[in-house]
Amino acid sequence: MTGAVLDCRDITLEDETGRRALGPLSFSLSVGGRLAILGVNGAGKTRLVRAIMGFLPLSNGSIALNGQSMVGWSVPARAQAGIGLVPAGRRLFPAMSVAETLDVAAMGRRIERARSMDQMYDLFPRLAERRDGLAWSLSGGEQQMLAIARALIRRPKLILFDEPFLGLGPAVVEDIASTFDRIAEEGVAVLVTEQTPARAARIAEEAVLLVRGTPVARLSREELRSEAVVENMLGATTA
């Protein structure tokens, strides 16, 4: 797709045994677009995120960022080009405070970093209240807010979320989900992996359903909210 922030074409991935673990899969994401990759554990969602970020090589196909092929790009090069990652499990440094975590991730001179940190505190007021708190002492929801802020503070063009709501309560999920609306308004493209159709519908405009690594359907937000469609589609993942 011309003008796409992220363009994945016929990508396939193999597992450690050489068997196909994902694909072939094609999709594009435009500026401010939001797409969910939906599936149960083992469907290939995390493999896809790791491949886009550069941790896993493609077996076939291509991935382009703003029209540029990323073949041969290292993980740091992809991050530098504008891809942010919020990994499953958050991967925070437990002994670092909220402020230290954001300061290390921010770019530019001190005054620029301070301005960027203030923007994150505006987005997540709870982090402003806990700015001196160590990462290990934060609640699960606060840790996820910090992981998102750490990725956003680098001003990415594309941000990858790997199951961002895992283990969080409904109220916290809604608090964090509301930030996805603001992220999209800033023009950042969002790719999120999710197991729950209702949560995918809250975040994304549409979703690709994976069954054992194979894309079997592309679902609109309305279809994700339809119990009949969801039960029919997800029933295939456990058959």
Order of alpha helices (4+ residues) and beta strands (2+ residues): beta-beta-beta-alpha-beta-beta-alpha-beta-alpha-alpha-alpha-alpha-beta-alpha-beta-alpha-beta-beta-alpha-alpha
